Amino acid sequence: MTGSTHPTSPQEFAIQVAENEGMPSQSKSKGSPPPPTPTRRLTGRLKLGPSKTLAVAEGLRSANEEQSHLHEKPTRHPREKLGVRMAALAGVIASVAFPVLAQDGNGPMPENAEARNYGGGWNCALGYRVNGDECVAIDIPENAYATGRSYDSGWACRRGYEEAGGISCAAIPVPDNAFLRSSGYDWQCDRGYRQDREACVPIVLPDNAYLTDDTSGSGWACERGFTASSGACVPIAVPENGYLTNTDYGDEWACERGFFEIDGRCDPIALPANAFLDTASYGPGWRCDRGFEAVDTACVEIDLPANAHLDRTGNPWRCDRGFQLADGECVLGR
């Protein structure tokens, strides 16, 4: 079989070599057969080229054919080759992704880091932030503190200071007769003073006035019975049978019950018979009793037709269900 080939991978063969191979032959004695030549078995791994492999295989095929076939290296299946390639690709991806995992706090914990309380991984200690696979110190200016946030500068100014140029914390200027607000980011004038641009000036309190906590206005308000006018508190003119409303906006006074306003005075309401006072701000100030209707300035009894009833207010009336109004009467509907 001259057209067949065999793999060139290392193979093991059992070779018997004569003990005296290469030595001069001994003389033969007559009458007795020559003693058998001692042999020894050599085992080893031979790496043969294509031509030598063919020759040796042809010479030893009869004795070692089955043994050589058992030691041949099998050819890899295409799926096995694909699996090897995928394993190598996964190794490359893992080596590339390792720095990203470290930036997310999932790689080996570096110096100046601490383990998370839940979920595994680690976070940089307060005052440090992630840079690659390390935790580097944040440059915190004077009068600032570390926020522990992974975004922005990682620090904020202390109470009473404000950020200056994104690199330092400057003290908030508080003028005389003022104090720092509880938020720590602004100031407010003391009681008895009001803000005038960047200063606090004394409040000039007029007669019949008192201080207020309103920092946006004048800082004072008039006593009851007085109204503000041109920086002063002037008396409110309340007519007879009127009273103060105590409202900051709208009418400063109103008429007592049973009276209505006419030209700045409170005149008594002329209450007709079968009527009662009505507190509504519109109308004559009175309303007719149930079963009566207003006619001019009087309350006239309602002449209720058949198949009709008073509505819920007790003054107007309407036809019963199934009837309709026709010429002042309630007739059966069609």
C-alpha positions, 0 to 999 in steps of 0.5 A: 500500500504505497498510497497510504499515509500515517500521522507524524505524531510521536508513536511508541514501538516495541523494538527487539535489538540483538545484544551483540548487534554490530559485533563479529560473529562467533565461530560455529562448533560442529555437532551442536546448534549455535546458542540463541542470540540474547535480545533486549526489549527497548521502549521509547517514543520515536518521532519520524518524518513522513517517509520514515514513518511509512517505511517503519510502519510497513516493516513492523505492520505485521507485529505491531499494527493493532498497537500502533492504531491504539496510540494514534491521535484522533482527529478533532471534531469541528465542534471540538475545535469551535469549543476551543476557540470560544474558550480562548475568546472568553478568556480575552473578553474576561481580561478586557472586562476586568478593569470595568468590573473594578471601576464598578466595585466588583473586582479585587478590593483596593486600598482605601475601600470598604466592602458593601453592606449588601449585594457584594463588591466594594465602595471607596471610603469617604473622601476617596473615589474610583479611578480605574481599579484604585481609590484615589483621594479627593482634593477637598478644600478648606471648610468643605466636607466629603459627600460620598457621591460618585458624581460632581466634585465629591465635596460640598461647603460647610454651613456658612460657606458657599462655593467659589469657582468650584475649587474653594469655599468662601464665607457667606458675608453676613451684615450687621444686625443679621443672622445666618438662616438655619439652611446655612446658605443665606442671612436674615435681618434681626427683628426691628430691622429690614433688608436694604440690598446687602444691609439691614437698616432699622425699621421706623415704626409709626404710631399705632403700629407693631412689628411683624415677621414679614421680611418682604414688606415694611416690617410693620402693620397697623393696630386694629381700627387703623389703616396704613396710609403714606407710611402712617396708621390713620383711624378707620372711619366706621359708621354707626351700626357698623363694625371692623372686619379685621381683614387685610384686604377688601372692606375695612368695615361692614354693617351690623345685622339688620342694616345695609350699606348706603353711601358710606352709612348703615341704614336699617332694613325695612323687614316686611311681614312674613319675611326674615333677615337674609345674610346674603351680600346681595338683595334687599337683606330679607327673604319671604317665608315658605309659602310666600313670594316677594312682590315689590317690598312685600311677601304675598301668599302663594296661590298654589294651583292643583297638581303643583308643589313648592320647590325646595326653597319654599317660595317658587312652585312647580307642577307635579311629575306628569303635568305641565304648566299651561295658562297658570295651571298644571294640566296632564301632559300628552 
